[in-house]
């Protein structure tokens, strides 16, 4: 079963609030929750 995101935010600069404050360029959202972060090509597949 494939999970389809409702919203993709691509080609940005997103500072995560994890223990390392990583910076990613894309975010996928489903049902108002972040389901994935990563590079634009990684997130475009969702």
RARAPE-V78629 format. One record per pair of residues at least 12 apart in sequence whose C-alpha atoms are under 7 Angstrom apart, sorted by sequence separation. I is the first residue (numbers start at 1). GAP is how many residues later the second one is. D is the distance in Angstrom with one decimal. If there is no record, write none. Layout:
i=I gap=GAP d=D
i=I gap=GAP d=D
This chain:
i=13 gap=12 d=4.9
i=26 gap=12 d=5.4
i=12 gap=13 d=4.6
i=24 gap=13 d=6.6
i=25 gap=13 d=6.2
i=26 gap=13 d=5.5
i=11 gap=14 d=5.3
i=12 gap=14 d=6.1
i=24 gap=14 d=5.4
i=25 gap=14 d=5.3
i=26 gap=14 d=5.2
i=10 gap=15 d=6.3
i=11 gap=15 d=6.1
i=24 gap=15 d=6.3
i=25 gap=15 d=6.1
i=28 gap=15 d=6.4
i=10 gap=16 d=4.5
i=27 gap=16 d=6.7
i=9 gap=17 d=5.4
i=10 gap=17 d=6.7
i=26 gap=17 d=6.3
i=9 gap=18 d=5.1
i=8 gap=19 d=5.9
i=9 gap=19 d=6.5
i=8 gap=20 d=4.7
i=7 gap=21 d=5.9
i=8 gap=21 d=6.4
i=7 gap=22 d=5.1
i=5 gap=23 d=5.9
i=6 gap=23 d=5.8
i=7 gap=23 d=6.8
i=5 gap=24 d=5.5
i=6 gap=24 d=4.9
i=5 gap=25 d=4.9
i=6 gap=25 d=7.0
i=11 gap=29 d=6.0
i=10 gap=30 d=5.5
i=5 gap=41 d=5.9
i=4 gap=42 d=5.6
i=3 gap=43 d=6.8
